[in-house]
Amino acid sequence: MIFDALFSLPFSSQLPILSLSMASNAPLIMFLAFVGLTLLITFWAAKKNTGASAYFAAGRSITGWQNGLAVAGDYMSAASFLGISGMICFSGYDGFMYSVGFLVAYITVLLVVAEPLRNAGKYTMADLLAYRLKPRPVRALASLSTLTVSTFYMIAQMVGAGVIIQRLIGLPFAPAVVGVGVLMLVYVVFGGMLATTWVQIIKALLLIAGALLLSFLVLQFHEFSFTKFFNAVAHADYGGTAEPKNLMEPGLKFGVAAAGPWGPLDLISLCLGLVLGTAGLPHILVRFYTVPDAKTARSSVVWAMAIIGAFYIMTTFFGFGAATILEKAKILTADGKPDTNMVAPILAQHLGGELFFAFISAVAFATILAVVAGLTMSASASFAHDFYSNVIHHGKENRPGMEIRVARITAFCVGAVSIGIAIYLGPSVNAAFLVGLAFAVAASANLPVIVLSVFWKRFNTSGAVAGLAVGLISSIVLILLSPNGMFGKAGAIFPLENPGIVSIPIGFLAAWLGTILTARDPAAEAKFAELRVRAHTGLGSEKATSH
Amino acid sequence: MSQSPLDAPSPALNPDWEKLEEKPEFRALLVRKRQFIVPSLVFFMLFYLALPILVGYWPDLMKTKVWGEVNIAYVFALSQFLMAWIMAYLYVRVAAKWDKSAAAIIKGHE
């Protein structure tokens, strides 16, 4: 198995012989401890998984604070931890814009989406859409968009996983990615949503502990003086190895001087995608089905906001801290480019030694595994429930248990595809940037139809189909035409790296035009009263099945 | 009414949705929700989008230092966290009242 392969690997020859025993084994031991613990949870969850509600929604038995931690664990991804630390370290303030957007986005989730979704849905985002619209076309497209967003998001995590394992154990990028993929499949296939939830909760606690420790060490380095800390950040010289630059000032990434005339608009586009994308992320939305009622869904968002906010404020300590402490040579890749994904673990190594490096790296692993498990879970649930049961089999479950089996098979396929693409993209692409794109797709394709189906009576099937399809296609096409796309920086047809500012309005516009240009749908409008009462009162919502 | 069996709510439940939806109490609840949620969302989007707009197009203004090396840009970014938390707190407080109204509206139909 994979573990034997890990053990039999020769450790990096650069390490002195003495430290070989404890220090170089520490990351591996901590990593295996986390894996062992989570496999135990999976084993326990597998025994409790009886029936679809247990498998897809953890029996709706998760409490508010538990789900809050799980939402946070599902959300604070490798991209946040590794990618944002790196961006802040190299681009200063502008990298912090990701942190701000990631938290503020929860206002949209809290005020608009979480409660209606919990009240009117069952397992997937599409449940809400299919409620009063024609289920087959809507579910087919919603399932496609769920798979797309999840795959995008997952590639980012896989890249982070590959990079960190490579650095830590010396395992090459490709096998490292495959290893993570195999583990996540074990959680999802055997443990379902219950195991995934607990993996996310443990990971959230570990990540917060790691972030607190790392922030503490950075502040200790600056003698617990914020004045000293901010002074150092304003003259960040990478441990004296580079010209000092002021990282407190905005503009190093998106400013006109750094990014050209389109830079500021690109920043606005990024922010728009972040703030509206979270409410369309399938793996976050399905978390609200795991709680007993809408009230608990609400309290779990609040818990999540407290944890996520605290974490993202701490990202400035690692990012800025790294820029003031670490020598530039330590955070460059072999070919001299900024190694934007490895700043946080290297900072941990520098400040806290090998053992802390081991801990932070194990936390990063945990982070990746938890997020990837959540993504796989939502993607496979959507394919099985939306596409297989409702589109192919018209909602009639032909054989009991088939839906779960299809979900398990889908998990394998989704895992394989993202492993393949991650290996193809290679280790140098920034994980936070990839996640930013996933947010943009979610905001353009999913959010418009979710909002309109709950709040607009006239909204019909054609509108939903148009909104989903056009939002999905426009955001992906714009990414392909962007400076990061097919034609490179020089030949880019679309000047922005982040498509949100164009593709989100297009998504809304398509949903609106698709509705008003086609005939009214009396059946859909008749069911609006029912959806409205359900969404706002919780009458008839899915009840908890197990405790 | 072509709900698939998979999506069907619990079979015992079949209230008159139209009648419930037309209840004055329900309509009043919707109005109260709208009166809170819409202005909150508008404020939050304006407050949030002001950050990238100001940072992007008026960087020199945002670089103005307010405390040591800490500038307006950083303070404004931190204030976004505070804004989000305060808004969440206010929402939870008002939503608890809506829960009571909602429970009263559906009483007898559960």
Interface residues (C-beta under 8 A of the other chain):
Chain A: Y93 D94 F96 M97 V100 G101 L103 V104 Y106 I107 T108 L110 L111 V112 E115 K122 D127 A130 Y131 P135 F226 T227 F230 N231 V233 A234 N246 M248 E249 P250 G251 F254 G255 G263 P264 L265 L267 I268 L270 C271 L272 V275 K295 R298 S299 V301 V302 M305 A306 G309 Y312 I313 H385 S389 N390 H394 G395 K396 E397 A523 A529 E530 R532 V533 H536 T537 G538 L539 G540 K543
Chain B: M1 S2 Q3 S4 P5 L6 D7 P9 S10 L13 P15 W17 E18 L20 E21 E22 F26 L29 L30 K33 I37 S40 L41 F44 M45 Y48 L49 L51 P52 I53 V55 G56 Y57 P59 M62 K63 G68 E69 V70 N71 A73 Y74 A77 L78 Q80 F81 M83 A84 W85 M87 A88 Y89 Y91 V92 A95 D99 A102 A103 I105 I106 H109 E110
